[in-house]
Amino acid sequence: MTLSPLDVTTAIFTAFGAHDVDTIVSHLHDDVVIEFYGPAIIPYAGTYRGRVEARRFFDTVLRSVDIHQFDPEEFICQGDKVVVTGHLRLTARATGGGIESDFVHVITVADGKWLRFRDFMNTAVAQAAFSGPVPA
């Protein structure tokens, strides 16, 4: 059975919250492209192509930050597209710097699997967190 775009997105968000990268990868298309926009100091910034690289992306995210809040607030679905808006609060493990931002994820689904995932957030906040402790 092929999952709807909303169902596969919900499944991946649930797996992300559980740090279950195997389940995430099982819901990705072989030709998946992940784009996280931001400067190279953010360990997971960049473009990742294919399931092996996508696994590296999710593993890097989960190794790089402590997740205190990752709340999707709205799922907007139209055809094969899902837009998710929400709020996150993280700590960069390398520096202890805080990351708090709204986010927008733009997802394209094909054959019940994520084909493209684009992440938009306040990357200036993430850049500062990974650059070093935030001055008081």
N, CA, C and O atoms as a printed pandas DataFrame, in Angstrom:
     atom_number atom_name residue_name chain_id  residue_number  x_coord  y_coord  z_coord
0              1         N          MET        A               1    0.832   -1.183    0.000
1              2        CA          MET        A               1    0.000    0.000    0.000
2              3         C          MET        A               1    0.881    1.252    0.000
3              4         O          MET        A               1    1.812    1.361    0.798
4              5         N          THR        A               2    0.588    2.174   -0.879
5              6        CA          THR        A               2    1.328    3.426   -0.975
6              7         C          THR        A               2    0.728    4.438   -0.008
7              8         O          THR        A               2   -0.484    4.652    0.011
8              9         N          LEU        A               3    1.584    5.055    0.790
9             10        CA          LEU        A               3    1.124    6.065    1.743
10            11         C          LEU        A               3    0.830    7.381    1.033
11            12         O          LEU        A               3    1.481    7.730    0.049
12            13         N          SER        A               4   -0.154    8.098    1.545
13            14        CA          SER        A               4   -0.444    9.433    1.020
14            15         C          SER        A               4    0.701   10.370    1.399
15            16         O          SER        A               4    1.462   10.066    2.318
16            17         N          PRO        A               5    0.838   11.501    0.708
17            18        CA          PRO        A               5    1.875   12.464    1.086
18            19         C          PRO        A               5    1.800   12.872    2.561
19            20         O          PRO        A               5    2.832   12.995    3.221
20            21         N          LEU        A               6    0.598   13.081    3.076
21            22        CA          LEU        A               6    0.464   13.449    4.494
22            23         C          LEU        A               6    0.877   12.296    5.402
23            24         O          LEU        A               6    1.580   12.508    6.390
24            25         N          ASP        A               7    0.447   11.079    5.079
25            26        CA          ASP        A               7    0.768    9.922    5.922
26            27         C          ASP        A               7    2.270    9.651    5.972
27            28         O          ASP        A               7    2.809    9.381    7.045
28            29         N          VAL        A               8    2.948    9.718    4.838
29            30        CA          VAL        A               8    4.391    9.454    4.842
30            31         C          VAL        A               8    5.123   10.569    5.583
31            32         O          VAL        A               8    6.112   10.308    6.268
32            33         N          THR        A               9    4.655   11.794    5.455
33            34        CA          THR        A               9    5.286   12.907    6.159
34            35         C          THR        A               9    5.103   12.763    7.663
35            36         O          THR        A               9    6.043   12.982    8.428
36            37         N          THR        A              10    3.913   12.400    8.087
37            38        CA          THR        A              10    3.650   12.175    9.507
38            39         C          THR        A              10    4.513   11.035   10.038
39            40         O          THR        A              10    5.048   11.126   11.143
40            41         N          ALA        A              11    4.651    9.970    9.267
41            42        CA          ALA        A              11    5.478    8.830    9.679
42            43         C          ALA        A              11    6.940    9.244    9.855
43            44         O          ALA        A              11    7.594    8.830   10.812
44            45         N          ILE        A              12    7.447   10.054    8.941
45            46        CA          ILE        A              12    8.843   10.499    9.039
46            47         C          ILE        A              12    9.024   11.436   10.220
47            48         O          ILE        A              12   10.021   11.330   10.934
48            49         N          PHE        A              13    8.094   12.346   10.445
49            50        CA          PHE        A              13    8.206   13.251   11.599
50            51         C          PHE        A              13    8.184   12.465   12.906
51            52         O          PHE        A              13    8.929   12.785   13.832
52            53         N          THR        A              14    7.345   11.447   12.989
53            54        CA          THR        A              14    7.288   10.604   14.178
54            55         C          THR        A              14    8.613    9.873   14.373
55            56         O          THR        A              14    9.133    9.820   15.487
56            57         N          ALA        A              15    9.155    9.315   13.307
57            58        CA          ALA        A              15   10.437    8.608   13.385
58            59         C          ALA        A              15   11.576    9.558   13.767
59            60         O          ALA        A              15   12.468    9.178   14.526
60            61         N          PHE        A              16   11.551   10.789   13.248
61            62        CA          PHE        A              16   12.575   11.770   13.604
62            63         C          PHE        A              16   12.527   12.052   15.108
63            64         O          PHE        A              16   13.566   12.091   15.767
64            65         N          GLY        A              17   11.336   12.248   15.641
65            66        CA          GLY        A              17   11.186   12.490   17.071
66            67         C          GLY        A              17   11.692   11.334   17.915
67            68         O          GLY        A              17   12.135   11.537   19.045
68            69         N          ALA        A              18   11.630   10.117   17.374
69            70        CA          ALA        A              18   12.105    8.923   18.071
70            71         C          ALA        A              18   13.575    8.621   17.748
71            72         O          ALA        A              18   14.114    7.623   18.226
72            73         N          HIS        A              19   14.221    9.461   16.952
73            74        CA          HIS        A              19   15.616    9.267   16.511
74            75         C          HIS        A              19   15.772    7.948   15.755
75            76         O          HIS        A              19   16.805    7.288   15.858
76            77         N          ASP        A              20   14.760    7.573   15.009
77            78        CA          ASP        A              20   14.725    6.298   14.285
78            79         C          ASP        A              20   15.068    6.529   12.812
79            80         O          ASP        A              20   14.183    6.633   11.963
80            81         N          VAL        A              21   16.357    6.608   12.533
81            82        CA          VAL        A              21   16.824    6.913   11.176
82            83         C          VAL        A              21   16.483    5.777   10.213
83            84         O          VAL        A              21   16.214    6.038    9.040
84            85         N          ASP        A              22   16.485    4.541   10.667
85            86        CA          ASP        A              22   16.135    3.422    9.782
86            87         C          ASP        A              22   14.716    3.582    9.224
87            88         O          ASP        A              22   14.486    3.363    8.035
88            89         N          THR        A              23   13.782    3.960   10.073
89            90        CA          THR        A              23   12.408    4.157    9.611
90            91         C          THR        A              23   12.324    5.354    8.681
91            92         O          THR        A              23   11.622    5.303    7.671
92            93         N          ILE        A              24   13.030    6.431    9.006
93            94        CA          ILE        A              24   13.044    7.596    8.114
94            95         C          ILE        A              24   13.496    7.169    6.727
95            96         O          ILE        A              24   12.819    7.446    5.736
96            97         N          VAL        A              25   14.635    6.498    6.655
97            98        CA          VAL        A              25   15.216    6.115    5.358
98            99         C          VAL        A              25   14.286    5.167    4.602
99           100         O          VAL        A              25   14.247    5.195    3.372
100          101         N          SER        A              26   13.545    4.336    5.316
101          102        CA          SER        A              26   12.626    3.409    4.637
102          103         C          SER        A              26   11.498    4.147    3.920
103          104         O          SER        A              26   10.864    3.588    3.025
104          105         N          HIS        A              27   11.245    5.397    4.304
105          106        CA          HIS        A              27   10.188    6.202    3.684
106          107         C          HIS        A              27   10.732    7.198    2.649
107          108         O          HIS        A              27   10.012    8.092    2.205
108          109         N          LEU        A              28   11.988    7.040    2.276
109          110        CA          LEU        A              28   12.604    7.938    1.294
110          111         C          LEU        A              28   12.702    7.255   -0.058
111          112         O          LEU        A              28   13.004    6.064   -0.142
112          113         N          HIS        A              29   12.448    8.003   -1.100
113          114        CA          HIS        A              29   12.601    7.542   -2.476
114          115         C          HIS        A              29   14.082    7.280   -2.737
115          116         O          HIS        A              29   14.938    7.939   -2.147
116          117         N          ASP        A              30   14.390    6.336   -3.607
117          118        CA          ASP        A              30   15.796    6.060   -3.947
118          119         C          ASP        A              30   16.517    7.306   -4.442
119          120         O          ASP        A              30   17.713    7.469   -4.197
120          121         N          ASP        A              31   15.802    8.185   -5.135
121          122        CA          ASP        A              31   16.399    9.384   -5.719
122          123         C          ASP        A              31   16.138   10.639   -4.881
123          124         O          ASP        A              31   16.123   11.746   -5.418
124          125         N          VAL        A              32   15.937   10.478   -3.587
125          126        CA          VAL        A              32   15.624   11.610   -2.713
126          127         C          VAL        A              32   16.712   12.678   -2.785
127          128         O          VAL        A              32   17.897   12.378   -2.930
128          129         N          VAL        A              33   16.277   13.927   -2.679
129          130        CA          VAL        A              33   17.189   15.070   -2.575
130          131         C          VAL        A              33   16.773   15.844   -1.327
131          132         O          VAL        A              33   15.611   16.219   -1.169
132          133         N          ILE        A              34   17.735   16.074   -0.452
133          134        CA          ILE        A              34   17.509   16.854    0.757
134          135         C          ILE        A              34   18.333   18.119    0.653
135          136         O          ILE        A              34   19.528   18.072    0.362
136          137         N          GLU        A              35   17.686   19.255    0.895
137          138        CA          GLU        A              35   18.374   20.544    0.837
138          139         C          GLU        A              35   18.152   21.274    2.155
139          140         O          GLU        A              35   17.026   21.629    2.503
140          141         N          PHE        A              36   19.248   21.490    2.882
141          142        CA          PHE        A              36   19.206   22.298    4.093
142          143         C          PHE        A              36   20.072   23.517    3.813
143          144         O          PHE        A              36   21.289   23.408    3.662
144          145         N          TYR        A              37   19.437   24.666    3.745
145          146        CA          TYR        A              37   20.122   25.889    3.366
146          147         C          TYR        A              37   20.816   26.508    4.574
147          148         O          TYR        A              37   20.231   26.613    5.652
148          149         N          GLY        A              38   22.075   26.918    4.382
149          150        CA          GLY        A              38   22.810   27.561    5.449
150          151         C          GLY        A              38   24.303   27.436    5.214
151          152         O          GLY        A              38   24.742   26.708    4.324
152          153         N          PRO        A              39   25.082   28.149    6.019
153          154        CA          PRO        A              39   26.537   28.126    5.856
154          155         C          PRO        A              39   27.143   26.806    6.331
155          156         O          PRO        A              39   26.524   26.062    7.092
156          157         N          ALA        A              40   28.345   26.535    5.875
157          158        CA          ALA        A              40   29.014   25.259    6.141
158          159         C          ALA        A              40   29.299   25.009    7.623
159          160         O          ALA        A              40   29.517   23.861    8.009
160          161         N          ILE        A              41   29.304   26.034    8.455
161          162        CA          ILE        A              41   29.549   25.812    9.879
162          163         C          ILE        A              41   28.433   24.983   10.519
163          164         O          ILE        A              41   28.647   24.343   11.548
164          165         N          ILE        A              42   27.252   24.993    9.914
165          166        CA          ILE        A              42   26.159   24.126   10.371
166          167         C          ILE        A              42   26.474   22.726    9.828
167          168         O          ILE        A              42   26.480   22.527    8.613
168          169         N          PRO        A              43   26.734   21.758   10.711
169          170        CA          PRO        A              43   27.262   20.456   10.253
170          171         C          PRO        A              43   26.410   19.730    9.225
171          172         O          PRO        A              43   26.933   18.932    8.448
172          173         N          TYR        A              44   25.114   19.991    9.207
173          174        CA          TYR        A              44   24.219   19.270    8.296
174          175         C          TYR        A              44   23.740   20.130    7.132
175          176         O          TYR        A              44   22.868   19.707    6.374
176          177         N          ALA        A              45   24.295   21.327    6.980
177          178        CA          ALA        A              45   23.925   22.184    5.844
178          179         C          ALA        A              45   24.437   21.572    4.548
179          180         O          ALA        A              45   25.519   20.986    4.506
180          181         N          GLY        A              46   23.650   21.717    3.503
181          182        CA          GLY        A              46   24.093   21.241    2.197
182          183         C          GLY        A              46   22.990   20.518    1.457
183          184         O          GLY        A              46   21.832   20.512    1.875
184          185         N          THR        A              47   23.374   19.908    0.350
185          186        CA          THR        A              47   22.466   19.135   -0.487
186          187         C          THR        A              47   22.906   17.684   -0.448
187          188         O          THR        A              47   24.085   17.371   -0.612
188          189         N          TYR        A              48   21.945   16.811   -0.230
189          190        CA          TYR        A              48   22.201   15.373   -0.099
190          191         C          TYR        A              48   21.360   14.652   -1.140
191          192         O          TYR        A              48   20.157   14.887   -1.257
192          193         N          ARG        A              49   22.010   13.768   -1.896
193          194        CA          ARG        A              49   21.315   13.059   -2.976
194          195         C          ARG        A              49   21.375   11.557   -2.746
195          196         O          ARG        A              49   22.446   10.989   -2.532
196          197         N          GLY        A              50   20.211   10.923   -2.793
197          198        CA          GLY        A              50   20.122    9.478   -2.616
198          199         C          GLY        A              50   19.963    9.095   -1.152
199          200         O          GLY        A              50   20.183    9.902   -0.249
200          201         N          ARG        A              51   19.577    7.851   -0.944
201          202        CA          ARG        A              51   19.261    7.380    0.409
202          203         C          ARG        A              51   20.479    7.313    1.317
203          204         O          ARG        A              51   20.364    7.594    2.510
204          205         N          VAL        A              52   21.636    6.952    0.792
205          206        CA          VAL        A              52   22.849    6.881    1.630
206          207         C          VAL        A              52   23.194    8.263    2.162
207          208         O          VAL        A              52   23.479    8.424    3.349
208          209         N          GLU        A              53   23.168    9.253    1.293
209          210        CA          GLU        A              53   23.453   10.624    1.716
210          211         C          GLU        A              53   22.354   11.152    2.637
211          212         O          GLU        A              53   22.642   11.891    3.579
212          213         N          ALA        A              54   21.109   10.784    2.379
213          214        CA          ALA        A              54   20.012   11.211    3.243
214          215         C          ALA        A              54   20.190   10.651    4.653
215          216         O          ALA        A              54   19.946   11.345    5.640
216          217         N          ARG        A              55   20.616    9.392    4.738
217          218        CA          ARG        A              55   20.903    8.810    6.047
218          219         C          ARG        A              55   21.992    9.628    6.755
219          220         O          ARG        A              55   21.891    9.906    7.950
220          221         N          ARG        A              56   23.015   10.002    6.017
221          222        CA          ARG        A              56   24.099   10.803    6.595
222          223         C          ARG        A              56   23.554   12.132    7.117
223          224         O          ARG        A              56   23.958   12.584    8.188
224          225         N          PHE        A              57   22.638   12.765    6.372
225          226        CA          PHE        A              57   22.022   14.010    6.809
226          227         C          PHE        A              57   21.317   13.821    8.152
227          228         O          PHE        A              57   21.594   14.547    9.107
228          229         N          PHE        A              58   20.406   12.845    8.226
229          230        CA          PHE        A              58   19.637   12.658    9.455
230          231         C          PHE        A              58   20.528   12.231   10.619
231          232         O          PHE        A              58   20.335   12.689   11.745
232          233         N          ASP        A              59   21.507   11.354   10.356
233          234        CA          ASP        A              59   22.453   10.975   11.414
234          235         C          ASP        A              59   23.216   12.194   11.923
235          236         O          ASP        A              59   23.412   12.346   13.129
236          237         N          THR        A              60   23.644   13.058   11.012
237          238        CA          THR        A              60   24.402   14.249   11.399
238          239         C          THR        A              60   23.549   15.216   12.209
239          240         O          THR        A              60   24.012   15.763   13.210
240          241         N          VAL        A              61   22.316   15.428   11.788
241          242        CA          VAL        A              61   21.421   16.297   12.559
242          243         C          VAL        A              61   21.294   15.763   13.982
243          244         O          VAL        A              61   21.486   16.507   14.944
244          245         N          LEU        A              62   20.976   14.488   14.119
245          246        CA          LEU        A              62   20.714   13.921   15.437
246          247         C          LEU        A              62   21.972   13.831   16.301
247          248         O          LEU        A              62   21.867   13.826   17.527
248          249         N          ARG        A              63   23.149   13.760   15.697
249          250        CA          ARG        A              63   24.407   13.780   16.459
250          251         C          ARG        A              63   24.833   15.193   16.827
251          252         O          ARG        A              63   25.576   15.377   17.791
252          253         N          SER        A              64   24.380   16.190   16.084
253          254        CA          SER        A              64   24.863   17.564   16.229
254          255         C          SER        A              64   24.066   18.410   17.210
255          256         O          SER        A              64   24.582   19.397   17.734
256          257         N          VAL        A              65   22.825   18.041   17.465
257          258        CA          VAL        A              65   21.971   18.883   18.308
258          259         C          VAL        A              65   21.215   18.038   19.331
259          260         O          VAL        A              65   20.940   16.857   19.122
260          261         N          ASP        A              66   20.897   18.685   20.428
261          262        CA          ASP        A              66   19.927   18.139   21.371
262          263         C          ASP        A              66   18.604   18.806   21.035
263          264         O          ASP        A              66   18.533   20.027   20.902
264          265         N          ILE        A              67   17.569   18.013   20.899
265          266        CA          ILE        A              67   16.256   18.528   20.518
266          267         C          ILE        A              67   15.415   18.702   21.780
267          268         O          ILE        A              67   15.101   17.732   22.470
268          269         N          HIS        A              68   15.062   19.932   22.066
269          270        CA          HIS        A              68   14.214   20.231   23.217
270          271         C          HIS        A              68   12.760   20.430   22.765
271          272         O          HIS        A              68   11.818   20.116   23.493
272          273         N          GLN        A              69   12.609   20.951   21.566
273          274        CA          GLN        A              69   11.270   21.182   21.018
274          275         C          GLN        A              69   11.367   21.072   19.506
275          276         O          GLN        A              69   12.220   21.704   18.883
276          277         N          PHE        A              70   10.496   20.275   18.924
277          278        CA          PHE        A              70   10.374   20.186   17.472
278          279         C          PHE        A              70    8.896   19.969   17.193
279          280         O          PHE        A              70    8.419   18.838   17.100
280          281         N          ASP        A              71    8.197   21.063   17.063
281          282        CA          ASP        A              71    6.745   21.015   16.968
282          283         C          ASP        A              71    6.244   21.453   15.600
283          284         O          ASP        A              71    6.239   22.643   15.287
284          285         N          PRO        A              72    5.820   20.480   14.776
285          286        CA          PRO        A              72    5.106   20.877   13.568
286          287         C          PRO        A              72    3.754   21.450   13.976
287          288         O          PRO        A              72    3.049   20.874   14.804
288          289         N          GLU        A              73    3.404   22.575   13.393
289          290        CA          GLU        A              73    2.164   23.245   13.773
290          291         C          GLU        A              73    1.076   23.112   12.709
291          292         O          GLU        A              73   -0.111   23.052   13.029
292          293         N          GLU        A              74    1.491   23.068   11.445
293          294        CA          GLU        A              74    0.502   23.001   10.377
294          295         C          GLU        A              74    1.065   22.187    9.217
295          296         O          GLU        A              74    2.216   22.355    8.816
296          297         N          PHE        A              75    0.219   21.300    8.691
297          298        CA          PHE        A              75    0.544   20.513    7.505
298          299         C          PHE        A              75   -0.386   20.988    6.398
299          300         O          PHE        A              75   -1.607   20.896    6.522
300          301         N          ILE        A              76    0.192   21.492    5.322
301          302        CA          ILE        A              76   -0.591   21.982    4.191
302          303         C          ILE        A              76   -0.294   21.056    3.015
303          304         O          ILE        A              76    0.841   20.984    2.546
304          305         N          CYS        A              77   -1.311   20.355    2.546
305          306        CA          CYS        A              77   -1.111   19.356    1.494
306          307         C          CYS        A              77   -1.853   19.764    0.233
307          308         O          CYS        A              77   -3.002   20.204    0.275
308          309         N          GLN        A              78   -1.164   19.607   -0.888
309          310        CA          GLN        A              78   -1.793   19.820   -2.185
310          311         C          GLN        A              78   -1.114   18.898   -3.183
311          312         O          GLN        A              78    0.061   19.076   -3.504
312          313         N          GLY        A              79   -1.846   17.926   -3.666
313          314        CA          GLY        A              79   -1.287   16.975   -4.619
314          315         C          GLY        A              79   -0.127   16.222   -3.996
315          316         O          GLY        A              79   -0.268   15.618   -2.933
316          317         N          ASP        A              80    1.029   16.260   -4.665
317          318        CA          ASP        A              80    2.210   15.544   -4.172
318          319         C          ASP        A              80    3.100   16.414   -3.285
319          320         O          ASP        A              80    4.217   16.015   -2.952
320          321         N          LYS        A              81    2.621   17.587   -2.902
321          322        CA          LYS        A              81    3.393   18.533   -2.082
322          323         C          LYS        A              81    2.815   18.612   -0.671
323          324         O          LYS        A              81    1.600   18.591   -0.473
324          325         N          VAL        A              82    3.724   18.703    0.303
325          326        CA          VAL        A              82    3.350   18.937    1.693
326          327         C          VAL        A              82    4.250   20.054    2.203
327          328         O          VAL        A              82    5.471   20.000    2.060
328          329         N          VAL        A              83    3.630   21.067    2.800
329          330        CA          VAL        A              83    4.375   22.145    3.453
330          331         C          VAL        A              83    4.070   22.036    4.937
331          332         O          VAL        A              83    2.910   21.992    5.347
332          333         N          VAL        A              84    5.134   21.994    5.740
333          334        CA          VAL        A              84    4.979   21.878    7.181
334          335         C          VAL        A              84    5.592   23.116    7.821
335          336         O          VAL        A              84    6.746   23.455    7.561
336          337         N          THR        A              85    4.811   23.787    8.657
337          338        CA          THR        A              85    5.326   24.919    9.416
338          339         C          THR        A              85    5.398   24.498   10.876
339          340         O          THR        A              85    4.623   23.658   11.333
340          341         N          GLY        A              86    6.344   25.098   11.603
341          342        CA          GLY        A              86    6.456   24.743   12.999
342          343         C          GLY        A              86    7.516   25.551   13.716
343          344         O          GLY        A              86    7.998   26.566   13.213
344          345         N          HIS        A              87    7.866   25.085   14.892
345          346        CA          HIS        A              87    8.823   25.773   15.744
346          347         C          HIS        A              87    9.776   24.741   16.345
347          348         O          HIS        A              87    9.380   23.624   16.677
348          349         N          LEU        A              88   11.040   25.143   16.477
349          350        CA          LEU        A              88   12.032   24.261   17.077
350          351         C          LEU        A              88   12.884   25.012   18.082
351          352         O          LEU        A              88   13.063   26.227   18.005
352          353         N          ARG        A              89   13.402   24.243   19.024
353          354        CA          ARG        A              89   14.360   24.750   20.001
354          355         C          ARG        A              89   15.386   23.645   20.217
355          356         O          ARG        A              89   15.051   22.551   20.671
356          357         N          LEU        A              90   16.643   23.945   19.885
357          358        CA          LEU        A              90   17.720   22.965   19.908
358          359         C          LEU        A              90   18.929   23.536   20.643
359          360         O          LEU        A              90   19.005   24.739   20.894
360          361         N          THR        A              91   19.871   22.662   20.984
361          362        CA          THR        A              91   21.167   23.089   21.481
362          363         C          THR        A              91   22.234   22.443   20.612
363          364         O          THR        A              91   22.214   21.231   20.394
364          365         N          ALA        A              92   23.165   23.247   20.115
365          366        CA          ALA        A              92   24.297   22.715   19.359
366          367         C          ALA        A              92   25.215   21.997   20.342
367          368         O          ALA        A              92   25.739   22.621   21.265
368          369         N          ARG        A              93   25.411   20.716   20.158
369          370        CA          ARG        A              93   26.214   19.929   21.100
370          371         C          ARG        A              93   27.661   20.395   21.163
371          372         O          ARG        A              93   28.273   20.355   22.231
372          373         N          ALA        A              94   28.216   20.832   20.048
373          374        CA          ALA        A              94   29.628   21.208   20.001
374          375         C          ALA        A              94   29.944   22.446   20.833
375          376         O          ALA        A              94   31.060   22.592   21.332
376          377         N          THR        A              95   28.969   23.336   20.983
377          378        CA          THR        A              95   29.238   24.613   21.644
378          379         C          THR        A              95   28.314   24.921   22.806
379          380         O          THR        A              95   28.629   25.773   23.637
380          381         N          GLY        A              96   27.196   24.255   22.877
381          382        CA          GLY        A              96   26.193   24.584   23.888
382          383         C          GLY        A              96   25.312   25.751   23.496
383          384         O          GLY        A              96   24.464   26.178   24.279
384          385         N          GLY        A              97   25.501   26.279   22.279
385          386        CA          GLY        A              97   24.710   27.409   21.814
386          387         C          GLY        A              97   23.277   27.010   21.507
387          388         O          GLY        A              97   23.020   25.906   21.026
388          389         N          GLY        A              98   22.344   27.914   21.787
389          390        CA          GLY        A              98   20.937   27.644   21.561
390          391         C          GLY        A              98   20.487   28.020   20.163
391          392         O          GLY        A              98   20.973   28.981   19.568
392          393         N          ILE        A              99   19.551   27.244   19.657
393          394        CA          ILE        A              99   18.937   27.478   18.351
394          395         C          ILE        A              99   17.430   27.473   18.575
395          396         O          ILE        A              99   16.856   26.459   18.970
396          397         N          GLU        A             100   16.799   28.605   18.321
397          398        CA          GLU        A             100   15.335   28.660   18.389
398          399         C          GLU        A             100   14.850   29.375   17.144
399          400         O          GLU        A             100   15.312   30.468   16.818
400          401         N          SER        A             101   13.905   28.740   16.448
401          402        CA          SER        A             101   13.457   29.288   15.175
402          403         C          SER        A             101   12.127   28.667   14.763
403          404         O          SER        A             101   11.805   27.540   15.140
404          405         N          ASP        A             102   11.375   29.414   13.993
405          406        CA          ASP        A             102   10.293   28.815   13.240
406          407         C          ASP        A             102   10.926   28.092   12.058
407          408         O          ASP        A             102   12.051   28.405   11.670
408          409         N          PHE        A             103   10.211   27.127   11.484
409          410        CA          PHE        A             103   10.725   26.440   10.302
410          411         C          PHE        A             103    9.603   26.216    9.309
411          412         O          PHE        A             103    8.421   26.223    9.652
412          413         N          VAL        A             104   10.015   26.017    8.064
413          414        CA          VAL        A             104    9.116   25.595    6.994
414          415         C          VAL        A             104    9.822   24.466    6.256
415          416         O          VAL        A             104   10.968   24.616    5.833
416          417         N          HIS        A             105    9.147   23.355    6.104
417          418        CA          HIS        A             105    9.658   22.251    5.309
418          419         C          HIS        A             105    8.770   22.126    4.077
419          420         O          HIS        A             105    7.544   22.103    4.185
420          421         N          VAL        A             106    9.392   22.048    2.919
421          422        CA          VAL        A             106    8.672   21.869    1.665
422          423         C          VAL        A             106    9.061   20.493    1.136
423          424         O          VAL        A             106   10.232   20.230    0.863
424          425         N          ILE        A             107    8.074   19.627    0.996
425          426        CA          ILE        A             107    8.317   18.219    0.695
426          427         C          ILE        A             107    7.562   17.839   -0.572
427          428         O          ILE        A             107    6.406   18.220   -0.758
428          429         N          THR        A             108    8.226   17.085   -1.435
429          430        CA          THR        A             108    7.594   16.499   -2.613
430          431         C          THR        A             108    7.604   14.987   -2.422
431          432         O          THR        A             108    8.626   14.400   -2.064
432          433         N          VAL        A             109    6.466   14.371   -2.663
433          434        CA          VAL        A             109    6.309   12.929   -2.474
434          435         C          VAL        A             109    6.049   12.282   -3.830
435          436         O          VAL        A             109    5.291   12.804   -4.648
436          437         N          ALA        A             110    6.690   11.134   -4.055
437          438        CA          ALA        A             110    6.442   10.334   -5.265
438          439         C          ALA        A             110    6.328    8.872   -4.844
439          440         O          ALA        A             110    7.173    8.368   -4.104
440          441         N          ASP        A             111    5.303    8.205   -5.308
441          442        CA          ASP        A             111    5.105    6.782   -5.002
442          443         C          ASP        A             111    5.107    6.505   -3.501
443          444         O          ASP        A             111    5.611    5.472   -3.059
444          445         N          GLY        A             112    4.542    7.429   -2.713
445          446        CA          GLY        A             112    4.431    7.224   -1.278
446          447         C          GLY        A             112    5.717    7.403   -0.497
447          448         O          GLY        A             112    5.808    6.983    0.657
448          449         N          LYS        A             113    6.720    8.028   -1.119
449          450        CA          LYS        A             113    8.011    8.250   -0.447
450          451         C          LYS        A             113    8.471    9.685   -0.704
451          452         O          LYS        A             113    8.132   10.291   -1.720
452          453         N          TRP        A             114    9.253   10.213    0.241
453          454        CA          TRP        A             114    9.796   11.563    0.040
454          455         C          TRP        A             114   10.774   11.561   -1.119
455          456         O          TRP        A             114   11.720   10.773   -1.144
456          457         N          LEU        A             115   10.546   12.440   -2.072
457          458        CA          LEU        A             115   11.445   12.610   -3.209
458          459         C          LEU        A             115   12.339   13.833   -3.014
459          460         O          LEU        A             115   13.507   13.826   -3.403
460          461         N          ARG        A             116   11.781   14.880   -2.411
461          462        CA          ARG        A             116   12.559   16.097   -2.179
462          463         C          ARG        A             116   12.117   16.710   -0.855
463          464         O          ARG        A             116   10.927   16.786   -0.547
464          465         N          PHE        A             117   13.113   17.146   -0.080
465          466        CA          PHE        A             117   12.865   17.771    1.214
466          467         C          PHE        A             117   13.721   19.032    1.289
467          468         O          PHE        A             117   14.945   18.977    1.173
468          469         N          ARG        A             118   13.056   20.165    1.486
469          470        CA          ARG        A             118   13.770   21.438    1.629
470          471         C          ARG        A             118   13.432   22.026    2.991
471          472         O          ARG        A             118   12.267   22.087    3.383
472          473         N          ASP        A             119   14.460   22.456    3.703
473          474        CA          ASP        A             119   14.311   22.970    5.062
474          475         C          ASP        A             119   14.651   24.449    5.077
475          476         O          ASP        A             119   15.720   24.859    4.624
476          477         N          PHE        A             120   13.734   25.243    5.601
477          478        CA          PHE        A             120   13.943   26.683    5.739
478          479         C          PHE        A             120   13.753   27.044    7.207
479          480         O          PHE        A             120   12.732   26.713    7.811
480          481         N          MET        A             121   14.731   27.718    7.766
481          482        CA          MET        A             121   14.660   28.197    9.143
482          483         C          MET        A             121   15.575   29.403    9.265
483          484         O          MET        A             121   16.195   29.806    8.280
484          485         N          ASN        A             122   15.671   29.977   10.430
485          486        CA          ASN        A             122   16.570   31.103   10.656
486          487         C          ASN        A             122   17.978   30.546   10.814
487          488         O          ASN        A             122   18.417   30.265   11.929
488          489         N          THR        A             123   18.679   30.386    9.707
489          490        CA          THR        A             123   20.007   29.781    9.767
490          491         C          THR        A             123   21.037   30.701   10.422
491          492         O          THR        A             123   22.098   30.227   10.830
492          493         N          ALA        A             124   20.757   31.996   10.533
493          494        CA          ALA        A             124   21.682   32.888   11.255
494          495         C          ALA        A             124   21.760   32.476   12.719
495          496         O          ALA        A             124   22.826   32.557   13.329
496          497         N          VAL        A             125   20.639   32.035   13.290
497          498        CA          VAL        A             125   20.623   31.571   14.675
498          499         C          VAL        A             125   21.442   30.287   14.802
499          500         O          VAL        A             125   22.221   30.137   15.744
500          501         N          ALA        A             126   21.269   29.365   13.859
501          502        CA          ALA        A             126   22.041   28.115   13.877
502          503         C          ALA        A             126   23.524   28.402   13.662
503          504         O          ALA        A             126   24.371   27.800   14.322
504          505         N          GLN        A             127   23.845   29.309   12.753
505          506        CA          GLN        A             127   25.240   29.666   12.515
506          507         C          GLN        A             127   25.884   30.194   13.795
507          508         O          GLN        A             127   26.997   29.796   14.138
508          509         N          ALA        A             128   25.198   31.075   14.493
509          510        CA          ALA        A             128   25.723   31.621   15.734
510          511         C          ALA        A             128   25.914   30.521   16.781
511          512         O          ALA        A             128   26.916   30.512   17.496
512          513         N          ALA        A             129   24.956   29.594   16.872
513          514        CA          ALA        A             129   25.039   28.526   17.855
514          515         C          ALA        A             129   26.233   27.610   17.595
515          516         O          ALA        A             129   26.897   27.175   18.536
516          517         N          PHE        A             130   26.507   27.318   16.329
517          518        CA          PHE        A             130   27.620   26.452   15.998
518          519         C          PHE        A             130   28.955   27.200   15.976
519          520         O          PHE        A             130   30.010   26.566   15.940
520          521         N          SER        A             131   28.929   28.514   15.997
521          522        CA          SER        A             131   30.154   29.310   15.991
522          523         C          SER        A             131   30.768   29.419   17.384
523          524         O          SER        A             131   31.968   29.661   17.517
524          525         N          GLY        A             132   29.969   29.245   18.399
525          526        CA          GLY        A             132   30.484   29.336   19.754
526          527         C          GLY        A             132   29.399   29.770   20.702
527          528         O          GLY        A             132   28.287   30.095   20.286
528          529         N          PRO        A             133   29.724   29.776   21.992
529          530        CA          PRO        A             133   28.723   30.167   22.989
530          531         C          PRO        A             133   28.200   31.576   22.708
531          532         O          PRO        A             133   28.954   32.472   22.327
532          533         N          VAL        A             134   26.930   31.745   22.900
533          534        CA          VAL        A             134   26.295   33.044   22.692
534          535         C          VAL        A             134   26.622   33.922   23.889
535          536         O          VAL        A             134   26.363   33.524   25.025
536          537         N          PRO        A             135   27.196   35.135   23.661
537          538        CA          PRO        A             135   27.526   36.014   24.794
538          539         C          PRO        A             135   26.261   36.394   25.568
539          540         O          PRO        A             135   25.185   36.564   24.995
540          541         N          ALA        A             136   26.425   36.519   26.865
541          542        CA          ALA        A             136   25.283   36.890   27.723
542          543         C          ALA        A             136   24.962   38.352   27.610
543          544         O          ALA        A             136   24.034   38.832   28.260
